[in-house]
Structures are given as C-alpha cells and as structure tokens.
Amino acid sequence: MNEIIKPVFESVLSGNAGAVKSGVEAALSAGMEPAAILNEGLIAAMSEVGRRFEEGEYFVPEMLIAARAMKEGLALLKSRLLEADVQPAGKVVLGTVRGDMHDIGKNLVGMMLEGAGFEVLDLGTDVTAEKFIAAARAGNADLIGLSALLTTTMPNMKTTIQALKSAGLAGKVKVIVGGAPVTEVYARGIGADGYAPDASRAAALARSLLAG
C-alpha cells in the first residue's frame, strides 16, 4: 500500500478520527488525488472493516467507531471530490418506515454506505411512503433503504414498496430492507429487491444491485 495513504487506512480501522483527518490532510498536501484517497484510504478501509465484522473479528461498536472516523475524512474530501467531478457509487435514500422511531441500525447502514462510496440522503425516522417517493425523485436516487425494528411497523415496508410501484418508480429505483425482525423470506414476499441482515452486508448488497 502507498505509504502516504497507509496512515488513513490504518486510522479508520482503529477508529482514530483525529488521525484520519490529519492523514487525509497530509495526503492532500502531498498532492494525492482526492479520488485515490477516497478509494485507497477510506473505501478500502471500510471494506476491511466489513470483512472483519463478517468474520467475527469486529463487532458493532468497532464498526461504528471506524465508520465515524471514516466520516471525518470524507467530510474533508467532499468539496475536493465535487471539484474533481468524482461521481458517487450511487445515490441512496434511507429511512426508518412510518411509525418506527428507531435509528441506530439505520444510522450505521448509512455510514457503511458512505464508506462504500455512496451518496446518502438520510430521511430519519417515521418516514412516510410519500416522503420516500419525493426524496427519490428529487435526488434521482438509485436505491431506497427501508428500516424497521418493530414487527408492528414492518407492514409499512410493504406499503412503501407498493406506493413506489404506483408512482412508477418500480424497476427504476432498487429497494433494500433490513432491521431486527425482517427476514429474507419477508423481503421477497413484499417485493423488495434485497435484504441485508446487518450494515456491512447492506453496503455489499447495494453495490451488487447497482452493478446489475
């Protein structure tokens, strides 16, 4: 690995936000392209975080700390990436469905998606189908992520997917679902394009769906 970017990569893995910021600043000062810092430092590190989580080497706290550190570096790079016209991996609208106020899992999914190079619009909690549709249209979204933690709010995932179809967005915008009570079988039954059991696999799923 490039010695300039190595401190950024390792600092994301250790969750050291201050070191990530200083590492990104040093890489920029050394003349490294913003896209290279993003891909080789931040995205590569979050891919490694995801691998470690899936292998049982990292747990949710480690993944959350690493994601927060990554966001510090991404914040420094955003304006440079825009200037260089670096395109995101895709645009994602994310939210917890109507009636559900839980957001910890959804927030972690959003950070992992950003770490995978996606542009994320987080609508928060208690989001109606109409808000998802409006945001997807306004932001020209490629993907919508629906989260639910309560069995009583899971039906609102189906309601939202049906509303997307009625709005003519089916096939144009992919839909992934997740949350503690949600299963692969349930996701298929309501017409979702994919299901992820955790934040790490949500990012991998988003990449695979948009890769065609």
N, C-alpha and C positions, 0 to 999 in steps of 0.2 A: 504494500500500500504506500502511496505517496506520503512522504514524511510530513508534508505541510498539512495534509488532511487527517492524518492519523490521530492527532490530539482531539479533533472534533468527534471522530468516530468513537474513540475510547471514552470521551467525556459524556456522550449520550448514553453509552452502555452503563456507565457508573451513576448516571443521573445528576451530574455536576453541571447545573445550569450556568453558573458563572464561567466555568472553564469552556463550555460550549460557546458562549458569547465571545470570549477572548480568542478562542480558536478560530471562529468564523472571521472575526476582525483581522486576525493575523493572516489568514488565508487570502482575504481580500487585499490586504496591504501587499502581499507577496505577488499579486497580480493573477491569482487563480480565478477562473471564470465562475460566476455565481452558479451556473447550471452544474458545473463539476462539483462545487462544494455541496450543493443540494443532493446530487445523485451519489457521490462517493462518500460524503460525510454523513448527512442526515438520513437519507432514504436507506442507504446501505446499513447504517446502524440500527434503524428501526426494523429492518428485515431480520437482522440478527437478534434483536430483542424478541421478535415474534417467534423465531426458531427456538430460542431458549425457553420461552413460555410454553410452547407446544411440547418441548422435551422435558418439562418439569424442572428446569434449572432456574427459571424466573417464575414469580407469582404476581398477582395483580398489583401489589404495592410497588414492586420493582419495575413493572411495565408502566405504571402510572408516573413514577418519578422520571423514568427515561423519556416518556412522552412529553412531560412538562419541560424537561431540559431541551429536547428537540425543538419545541415551540419557541424557545428563546432564540435559538439560532435561526429558525425560519423567519421570525419577526425582523431580524437584521437583514435577511436576504430578500424579503418580499419586493421592496422597491427596486432593487437591482435586477431581480428576475423580470419585473414588469418592463423595465427599461430595455432589457435584452430580448423582450418578447418571448420569453420561455413559457411554453404552454403547459398547463397542468395535465396530469394523467387523466383527468375527467372532472366534472362538476357534480357534487353530491349535495342533495338537500336532506337534512337529518332532523329527526324529531321524535319525541315520545307522543304516542297517539292520544286522542281526546279522552279526558277523564283520568289520565295517569300522570302523576306529578314526579315520578322517579326519574333521575337523570344521571346517576353515577356511571352506569354501564354505557349509556348513550354518549356521555362526555368522553369516555375512554375510547369508544369506537371512533368518534370524531378526531381525536388526537392521533390515533393509529392511521386513519385515512389520510390526514395531513402529512404524517410521517411517510406515507407511501406515495406522496406527490399529488394528492387530490386537493382541489379547492372545495372547501366545505362551508355550507351555509347551515348553521345550527339554529333551528326554529324554537328550540327549548322544549318545554313540556306542555301537555294538554293541548296538542295541536289538532285542529280540525282538518278534515279532508280538504275543505276549501282552501285552507292556508297552504297545505302541501301542494295543491294544484297551482295556486297563484305563484308560489315561490319557484316551482319547477318551470313554469312558463317564463317568468320574469328573468330567471337566471339561466335559461336554456340548459337545464340540468340533464345530465346523462343517467343519473341514478337517484333513487329516493331510498332512504333508510328509515324503517319504521321500528320503533322500540316499544315494548310493553313489559311491565313487571307483574301486573295483576291479571289473574285469569278473567276478571270481570271486564277488563278493557281490551283483551285480545280480540273480541269481535270487531272492534273499531279498526283493526288492521284490515280485515276483510272489507269493511265499509269503505275505507280509504282506497283500496285497490279497485273496488267496483266503481267508485267515483272517478278514478283515473281513467278507467275504460270508457265510462260515459263521456268524459271530457276529451276523448280522442287521443289520450297520451299512451295508451297501451301499445307496447312494441317500440315506442319512441323513447320511453324512459323505463329503465330497469328498476325493479323493486326488490330490495332485500329486507328481511325481517329478523329480529332477534329479541332476546330477553329470557329471563329465567324459566318461565312456563312454556315458552314457544319450542316447538319441535320441528324436525324436518317434515314429518307427515302433515302437521298442521299447516306449515308453509306451503306445501304443494296443494293442499286442499283449498286454500284461499286464493290460489293463483299467483303467489309470489314467484319471482324469478330465482330466488335463492334464500338460503337460511345459513346463518353463522352462529355457532354456539358461544363464541367469545370474540373479543375485539380484534385479536390477532388474525383470526380466520375471516373476520369481516373484511379486513383490508385485502387479504388474498382473494377472497370471493369477488370483491369489487373489481380487482384487476382482471380476473379471469372472465367476468361477464362482459367487461368493456373491450376485452381483447377479441371478443367474438367467439 
